[in-house]
């Protein structure tokens, strides 16, 4: 399967998304952030949800409705960084029968019509079981642009695994939190590529970022301002608790954009029309 996917994806990916003017490989994330400095909307969805074969339909709906980046979650039985909504979508997708090999099979013709940057978000255990070199090679071959693995420590990434991501031009995105020290943020910025994922609060996904506690809101604003004033190399996108126009706009005031997951999963859960639900949801965010 790997050889066929490699050949198919390389031949079908638009040349502009693969090569820069100087002949270097052009990653779609790099291209996006070079062209769009603020208001970037990264939409999270779970592979194999709400139905096993919904993956590409959801990607298409997100692209057609105005998303800028798609973050595609690889379902896992113990998603430690995710709240109950995404956990439930993981369990449903696993019950539906999704797996990493099947996901790559679903994505093998993705670049026939999906031009947006696509990121895979998952956890180390299933990736290691699949084989990390094989995982990176296959992800790149189907047109994936970046990877998020929240439980991969910086040291192991730098000393053991970075070579595989670099070899296949896969951007690697690390997370930072309000408790992350400035020294560590700068180290993470040095190791990251694509963007930095700024967790809005020290919690799991789905927590409301529109806190009514003025003290907490002030701390959050100070955190966003700190990141902005650090003049980091990578763009910053805010995640966890971003769910509507107000929270999206607030995050964009200090960063390049935001990531929405749980609220969108809820919208998918409540509908039989993925295209309409996605369009209505993103219109509610972007206007």
Buried (B, 14 or more C-beta within 10 A) or exposed (E): EEEEBBEBBBEBBEEEBBEEEEEEEBBBBBBBBEEBEEBBBBBBBBBBBBEBEBBBBBBBBBBEBBBBBBBBBBBBEEBEBBBEBBBBBBBBBBEBEBBBEBBBBBBBBBBEEBEBBBBBBBBBEBBEEBEBEBBBBBBBBBBBBBBBBBBBEBEEBEEEBBEBBEEBBBBBBBBBBBEBEEEBBEBBBBBBBBBBBBBBBEBBBBBBBEBEEEEEBEBBEEBBEEBBEBEBEBBBBBBBBBBBEEBBBBBBEBBBBBBBBBBBBBBBBEBEEBBEBBBEBBEBBBE
